[in-house]
Structures are given as C-alpha cells and as structure tokens.
C-alpha cells in the first residue's frame, strides 16, 4: 500500500500526459464524442442561532458556480480520459462576515470571511477493460474517505485511485490519498485528524486504503474496507445488507461496524473507538421509514479528517455527528414523496436522533438530540427542468449532567436554490 508518489508529481504527470495525448494522432473520437460538460449553480443561505448562549450567531449567503468536464475514452489498448472541474463561490452579503461559519474561508489576519474563493482540479483516467486508474483530483464516496456536499463548494482530495470489476459480482478498490481541499478552503493540505481548537496539528503523509464490495445474491451484499492514515489511525469497516419484499413493502436491513485504532507513530496518541449500527428501512409507495440504533465503544471520539470531512457511512451521521465515546444513539426518519398526489419532485423528510450515555469527565447523564425537517423540490420537466429548492431546519440540544447544559444548543436554517444544465 506504500505508494509514495507526491501529489504535485501526480498533477504534473496528469498535465504532461494530457498534453502529449493532444499532440498525437491517437484515435480520439470517443474522447470528445462521449464527453459530458455540466454547469451547476447553487445559491446557499445558512443561519445558525445559538440558544441561551453567549455564542454569537453565524452564517452566510453565497452564490456558487461549478463547471465540470468529463471526457470519454480513446479507443487505444489502454483507454485514456480526462476530467476537469472549476468551483467558484462569491459571498453576497456582509452579514456575520466577522465570524467563521465553515461555509466560506475565514481570513484570521483580517478577522473576516473571504469575499470569494475558487477550487480547480483535473483527473487523468486510464482504463483497461473492467479496470480503471485515476490520478489527480478525487471525489471519493467510500467508507474511508468521503466528499462533503452539505455546504457551498464540495470537498475534493488529491491522490491515486484504482477500481476493478474484473471478477463477477466483486468490486475491488485501492488507492492512496495525500491531500484534502476542505469545503471552506481554496488550497490543499496534508491529511490530519479533526480535533479541538487548542490541540496541535500533526499531519500524515497519506491515507492508504483497500476495499471489497461483493454481491452474494441480488438481495444480499457485503463489504470490507481498510484505511490507514499513516501515523495517526487505522480503520476497519464491515457491512452486510439484505433486501426483502413483503407484498407492496420493500424492507432493507443494514448492519455496519467500524473499528478504529492508532497507527504507526500515533501522533495523537492511543485511539480506541468502535461503532456498531443496525437499521431497517420500510419503503411502500411514497412512504419511507427508517429506524435504527448505533452503539459507540471505547475511550476515543470516532476519528475523522480535519477539514470537516464527513462520515455518512455511520448511520447516525448528521450535523452533531453522534460520534462521542460510548454514545448510544437511536434514530428515526420518515419521508414522503408527493408524486402520488400530483406534485412530482416534491419530498418532505423528518428525522430525529437521540444520543445518550456519552463518556464525559465529571458529568453523568450526558445526552444530545437533533431534529431535522427537510423540504426538497426539483422541477421534473418543462422549461425549468433541473431547478431545485431545499429548506433544511435543524434543532439541536446538548446536556452534560442532570442540571447542566453545554451552552451550544442551536437552531439552524439552510435555504438552497440550485440549477443544473448539461451541455
């Protein structure tokens, strides 16, 4: 797993390879004919109001523009392709700009959020039959590394990734990620551990990973993934999912387990964290109901990357995360699709999470809760097809001790308008 290629070398190699490709007489008809270019616009408003707390409100209003080009492949023995993307965001008001909100970059020297920022990336693709190698900008959605699309611009990574489906019903993934460009940043940094503000930052040379996803039967699948953030932590992930049909109702059973421990020189000391979660989902016509329980074990908080990288493979992942030591969380979600009442494209969702038994020094009866109400509408057809609206209302409470609150309870609203156009 020790692929020692530096991220700058990957970028230079990708650019040089593409330039040489353009200067040859390769049969490149498929490169452009099967390409895809899209424009994505996102207007993002967020306001977080802290309740009964001296903490000031935070939030921002911004407009984002993303252009992505995805090429096809040359018809050479080893097929070659290139993806490229540009993301740009502009702050539209000065409200709360003197406080960081994790949406836009914050300039500590000026004591203000940046007015705008840009992300640029490119990915070289090399494909042979059912296998593909990607070098450069990566947008992983895996148990060991995941993008963050919950704010304005999307998290990106830099590294090398390999995937093959050469064996029937089996997908094998492997790679090395060296750097992260966080959702509220315009530059890459080495990977590190997400910790409190007063803890020194230690950087890793990279994340090595390998993953296996296998379909045992059409209704039964399983996964095993291993990730090693060098000299910080290592992670094992297991998953088993089963689907059954009972009349008009589809049932989905999903069990997930994470085991986390320190790695190598253990820059952040011992890491002791396990998480076991199980949930069941009922789908019947426009109705979706999901409920489940997750139990964390060990003395450590579940490890995630610095830069607000999410871990949505945890079934309780949300704004609060529910990743604290020994936390027991139960959760429920109900969603309704209004297509059956003549409003296709409209969906309403309610979600509740309750975490308890959190290990915290000097306090007992530690709990936290989160409630989400989400309304989505995507224009399904006509002149404005692709235009989307979302309102997300979030309420959180956190209590340490019988009569003590944390002072960080908040009510948050996000209003998002988006539009996608494919050329």
N, C-alpha and C positions, 0 to 999 in steps of 0.2 A: 504493500500500500504506500510505500515511501516514494511518491512521485515528487521530486524536488524542483520541478520547473517553476521559476518565479513568474508572478502574474504579469510583470512588464514584458517578460520574454514571450508569454502567450500572446499578448496584444500585438507585439511587433511581428511575431510569426504569422498571426492571422492576417494582418495587413499586407505583409510581403507576399504571402501565399496568394491572396486575392488579386493583388496587382499583377503577379506573374500569370495568374489564370486569365485575366482580361487581355494580356498581351500575347496569348497563344491562339492557335486555331482549333482548340477543343470543340467538340460538338456540344455547344451550349444552348441548344434550342430549349431544352427543358428547364434550364436555369432561369430564364425570364418568362417563358410561356406558362410555367406553373407557379410563378411568384404571386405574392399577395401583399398588398400595401393597405394599411388602415390608418385612419385618423380617429383619435379618441379625445373627446373634450369632457372635462369634469369640473363642475363648479361645486366647491366644498366649503360648507359653513359648519363650524363647531363652536359650542359654548359650554364650558363646564363650570357649574355654580357650586362651590363648596358650601355645605350647610353647617350652621352653628360653628364656624371655624374662622380663625384669623387669616387663613389662606385666601388670597385674592383669586377672583375668577380668572380663567384662562380660556383662550380660544382664538380663532382667526377665520377670515373669509378669503378664499383664494380661487383663482382660475387656473386649471391645469390643461396642458395640451401635450398629447403623446402621439408620435408618428412611428409606426413600426413597419419595416420591410422584411418579408420572409421569402427568400428565393426558393425556386425549385432546385433540381439537381442536374448536373451534367450527366450525359449518358456515357461516361467513361467507366472503365472497370471499377475504380473507386470513385463513387459519385461525390461531387463537390458542391457545396452550397454555402450561402452566407446570409445571416440575419443581422439586422442593424436597427437601432432604435434611438430616438431622442425624446426626452421628457423635459417639460418646462412648466414652472408654476410661478404665478405672479400674485402677490398679496394685494387685495382690493380695498382694504381699509387699514387705518392705524389703530383700531380698537384693540386693546390688550397687547399691543406690539412690544411693550416693555417687559413682557414675561414669556418664557419659553412654553410652548404648548405641544411639543413633539410632532407637530404637523409641518412647520416650516423651520429652516435653520435659524439658530439663535446666535447672534454675534455678541460674545461676552464682553469684548473690548468696548463696543458701543452701547451695550445694555439694551439692545433691540433685536427684534427678528429681522432677518434679511428681507429685502423687498421682493427678491425673486431668486430662483436657482434653477440649475439645469443638470440633467444626467444624460450621458451619451455612452452607448455601448455597441459592441459588434461581436458576433459569434461565427466562427468558422465551423462548418459541418462537413464531416467525412463519413460517407455511408457505404457499406458493403453488404448487400443482401438484407438480412434482418438485423444488422448491427449498425450502430452509429456512434461516432465520437464527436463531441462538441468542445471547442476551445474558445475561451474568452468570456464574454458576459453570459451568466447563467441565471435562470429563473426557476429554481427548483421548487417542487411541491412534494417533498418527501418527509418521512418521519424524522430525519436527522437535520434537515435544513429546509426552510420554507420562506417564501416571499411574504411581505406584508402589504396588502392592498386595502387596508382599512382606513387609511387617511388620504392624502392627496396624491403624491407620487409613490411609485412602487419600489420596494426594496429590490436591489439587484446584488448578485455575487459575481466573483471572478475566479475562474479555475478551469478544470477539465473534467468532463463527464462522459461516461461510456454506458451504453444501454444496448442490450441484445435480446431478441425474442427468437433466437435460432432453435430453441427447444420448445416443442409444443406445450402450451399452457404455462410456460415459465418465462418470466421476465427477470433478467439479471441486470443490476445497476451497480456501477462502481465509479469512484472519482476522487478528486481532491479539490477542495475549495480553500483558497488562500485569503481572500479579502471580501469585505462586505461594504456596500454603499447603502446606508440606512435610509429609511423613508424620509427623514428630515435632514438629509445631508447631500452635498453635491460632490463628495470625493470618497475614495475607497480607503478603508482602514483594515489593518490586520484583525483577525477574529479574536475576541476576548469574551469574558464571562460577564453577564449582566449582574451588577452588584449595586450596593448603596452608594450615595454620592461621596462619602468620606473614605471609601476603600480604594487603595492604589490600583491602577490599571496594569495588568500583565497581559502581554499579547502572545498568541500562539502562532506558530509557523503555518498552521493549516489544519483543516478537517479532512481526514481520510474516511471513506465510507464504502460499504458494500451492502447490497440489498437483494433479497429474493422474494418475488411475488408469484404465487402459484395457485392456479385454479384446479382444485382436486376434482370438482364436478361443477356443472353450470350453476348450482346453488350453494357451493361451498368453496371458500377461498382462504388462503393463509399467507402470512408474510413474516419474514425475519430480516431485520436491518441491524447493522452495526456501524457506529460512528465513533471516531476518536479525534477529539480536539486536542492536539498534541500538547502535553504537559499541563493540561487543565482537567479534562474529564473524558471518560469513555461511556458509551451508551449502547444498550441492547434493547431492541424493540421486537415484540411478538404480537401478532394479531390473528384472530380467527373470526370469520364472518359467515353467517348462514342465512339464506333466504327461503321462506316458505309461503305458499299461497293457501289461504283458508277461505274458500268462497270468493267473494269480491275483495277480500282484505289481503294485502301482502304484508308479511312480517319479516323484519330484518333483525337478526341477533348479531351483536358485535362485541367482542371481548378484546381488550388491548392491555398490554403490560410493558412498562418501561423499567429498566434497571440502570442506575447511574452511579458511577464511582470515579475516583480521581485517576489521572493518567500521568505517567512519566514523572517529571519533577514536581508535579502537583503545586503549581504556582499559587493556587488559592487554598491549599491545604486539603484535608480529607473531605471528600464528597460522598454522602451517604443518602441516597434518595431512590425510592421505588414508588411506582404508581400502577395500580390495578383498577381498571374500569370496565364496567359492563353496561350495555344499554340495549333497549329493544325499541324498534320503530314500527308503528302501525300506519299503513297507507291504505286509504279507502276513498276512491274518487277524489274530491277536492280536499279531503282532510288528511293531515299528517300529525301524528302524535308520537313524541319520543320521550322516554324516561329512562333514567339510569342512575347508577351510584359509582363513585370513584373514591378509592382509599389511597392516600399517600402514606408511606412508611419511611422511617429514617430521620436523622437529625438535620438534614440539609433541605433547603428550598430546591425545587426542581430546577436544574440548570438550563439556562437559555443564553443565546448570544447577546452581547452588548449591541446596542443599535435597535432595540425594540423588536428583534426578530420573534415572531410568534411561534407557538407550538400547537396548531389546531388538531394534531393527531391525539392530543389529550381531549377526551370527550367533554370535559368541563371548561375548556379554554374559552375565555371571554375577556372583558375589559379588566377585571380583577385578576384573572388567571387561575385562581384556586389551586396554587402550586406550593402552598406553605407546608412546613414539616408536619407530618402526621395528620394532615387535614382530611376530614371525611366530608364528601360533598354529594348531595343528591340534587338532581336537576330534572326539569320537565319542560317540554316545548310543544306548543300547538301552532299549526299553520293552516291557513285556509286559502285556497285558490278560488277566486271569484268567477272563473270561466263558466261554471255551470249556471250562474245567474246572469249571464250576458255581459260580463265585464272581463274579457280575456286580457291577461297581462297584469292584473291587479292581485296582489297577495298581501295578507296580513299575518304577522307572526308575533306570538308572545312567548317569552322564555323566563324561567325563574331558576336560580341556583342558590343553594344554601350550604355553606361550609361551616364546620364546627370541629371541636377537639384540636384546634391548632396549638402546636407547641410554641409557647412564648414565655420567656423567663419572667417570673414574679407575677404572672397572671394565669388565672384559670377561667373556664367558661368563655373561651375566645371564639367568636363567630364572625362571619361576614356573609352578606347576601347581595345578590344582584338581580334586578328585574329589567328586562328589555321588551320594548314594544317597537315593532318594525313594520312599516308600510312601504311596499315597493310597487311601482307601476312602470311597465315597459310597453311603449306603443307597439302593438304587434304587426300592424300593416298600414299602408297608406303613405302619404307624403312624409309623415314624421316617424316612420318606422325606425327603430333604433334609439329613440329618445326615451330616457329613463328618469324616474324620480324616486327618491328614497328619503323617508323620515325615520330616524332612529332615536328613540327616547330611552335613556339609561338612568336607573336609580341604584345607588349602592349604599350599604351600611356596613360599618366595621366596628366591632365591640371587643375590647380587651378587658376582661374582668367583669364582675356582676354589675358594677355601677360605673364603669369607666368606658368612655368611647375614645376612638382613635383621633377624632378631630379631622378626619379626611373623607367623611361622607359627602357625596356629591350627586347632583342631578345634571345630566349631560344631554344635549340635543345636537344631532347632526342632520343637516339638510343637504342632500346631494342631488344635483342635476347632471346627467351625463348624456352623451350622444356619440355613437359610433358610426363612422362612414367608411365603407370599404370601396377602394378604387377599382 
